[in-house]
Amino acid sequence: MPLIPAFHEVRFPTNIAFGSSGGPERRTEVVTLGSGGERRNARWAESRRRYDAGYGVRSLADLHEVIAFFEERRGKLFGFRWRDRADDASAPPGTEPGATDQRLGIGDGATTVFALKKTYGGLHAPYERPIAKPVDGTVLVAVDGVGLATGDFAVDPSTGLVTLAEAPAESAVVTAGFRFDVPVRFDTDQLVINLAAFEAGEIPSIPIVEIRP
């Protein structure tokens, strides 16, 4: 029997995901001293997204679509793609991605592979988020502000790695623009569905959590 990869390159139904709730979370340890002061320590280097798809379920047809998707993923076993409508592009909301949106790195005359990432903030402590699941066909790349033709680079949509046909010169700035999905999995092995409650307006909880590198 052939091995099945731990991640399925398929997107959760977007019509249901659009009505979901969720966002980034971090793990911070706060110790209150006897003086009343605090000591804070970040337990996680990377943030993690959590969502509840239950808020997007509006009909029994939606519910059955989620059940089929859940069963094919075997609950928590296999990961999948999730579109976070609040944050799914390299560019600000309402604008199209451009090749100079996000800085990927600096050329050294030898390196040809660069990882996609998105930077948040910039004044005090900017956070660079790894982007592992770009949407195929949406990635644009530039070197020192000059856009590259599609034949001058290749993108692996399953890892977010960009391979340039020619290594950028030393000190050349490599940038990119793109749309992306979040790698996630179900955070439960059981869907609790009460149809009587559902008909009365109660929405089942369908927890989903990001898979971090």
QUIPE-V968665 format. One line per field, one symbol per residue. burial: + if it has 9 or more other C-alpha atoms within 8 Angstrom, else -. A space follows every 10 residues. Layout:
BEGIN
burial = ???
END
This chain:
BEGIN
burial = -------+-- ++-+-+++++ -----+-+-- ---------- -+-----+++ +++++++--- -++-+++-++ --++++-+++ ++++---+++ +-----++++ ++++-+++-- ++-++++++- -----+--+- +++++--+++ +++-+-++-- -++++-+--+ ++++--+++- -+++++++++ ++++++++-- +-----++-- --++++++++ +--
END
